[in-house]
Amino acid sequence: MAAPTALALVCTLQKSPSESSSELIARHVLDALAGSDVKGEIVRVVDYDVHPGVSIDEGSGDQWPTIRERILAADIVLVATPTWVGHMSSVAQRVLERLDAELSETDEDGRPSMVGKVGIVAVVGNEDGAHKITGDLFQALNDIGFTIPAQGSTYWNGEAMGSVDYKDLDSVPDAIASATKATARNAAHLAGLLNTGGYPAYE
C-alpha cells in the first residue's frame, strides 16, 4: 500500500508571497511527517477565492472545489491557523464551514467523505488562545469525520502583546519541536492504520 499523504491548509490572513508564521509551522509539521515517509503539500487558503457557504460548490468563481479535490486525495489534513483576538482566523472558520458539506457526501458504505482521514492542528500567535482554538478545531474536525491522533497538535505562543512572531525566531524551542514531531509521528501511524483497516460500513 502506498505511503500516506498530507495536505496542510494554511489559514493565514496574508496572501502569498508574504511571510507567514502559520505556513512556517505547517512546513515544520510536513518536514516531520516526511521522516515517516509521508509526502505533503501546502495550500494557503487565502490565495483562493473561497466563497462563504456550506456546500461543496458555491457556484461561479468559487475555488473551494479545487482545494476540496486536494483534501479528498490526502490521508492527513493539517489546519494551521494564527490566533486573532483569542480565536482561530476567519479563514480557518470558513474552511470548517465548507467542510461541513462533507457530512452529506458519502461513500458506497454510507460513510461521510472525511471518515478515514486524520486531522491535526497547528496554532501560532502572540496572545493566549492556542488551547481553545485547538479544542474548537478538534471538535469540528471530529464532527466532520476526521480522526484525531494522540497529541495531534502543536502550537507556539509568543509573549502576550509582543512583537516577535514564530517566523522571527532564530530557532524553534525544544518543547515546540518535540510537540511537532509527536504530532507528525502519531498522525502518520494513525493514517497507516486507517489505510489498512478503516472504519466499518455505516448502517
HELIX and SHEET records of a PDB file:
HELIX    1   1 SER A   21  ALA A   34  1                                  14    
HELIX    2   2 VAL A   45  ASP A   47  5                                   3    
HELIX    3   3 TRP A   64  ALA A   73  1                                  10    
HELIX    4   4 SER A   90  LEU A   99  1                                  10    
HELIX    5   5 ASP A  100  SER A  104  5                                   5    
HELIX    6   6 ALA A  130  ILE A  144  1                                  15    
HELIX    7   7 TYR A  166  ASP A  168  5                                   3    
HELIX    8   8 ASP A  174  THR A  196  1                                  23    
SHEET    1   A 4 LYS A  39  ARG A  44  0                                        
SHEET    2   A 4 THR A   5  VAL A  10  1                                        
SHEET    3   A 4 ILE A  76  TRP A  84  1                                        
SHEET    4   A 4 HIS A  87  MET A  88 -1                                        
SHEET    1   B 5 LYS A  39  ARG A  44  0                                        
SHEET    2   B 5 THR A   5  VAL A  10  1                                        
SHEET    3   B 5 ILE A  76  TRP A  84  1                                        
SHEET    4   B 5 VAL A 118  GLY A 125  1                                        
SHEET    5   B 5 SER A 153  ASN A 157  1                                        
END                                                                             
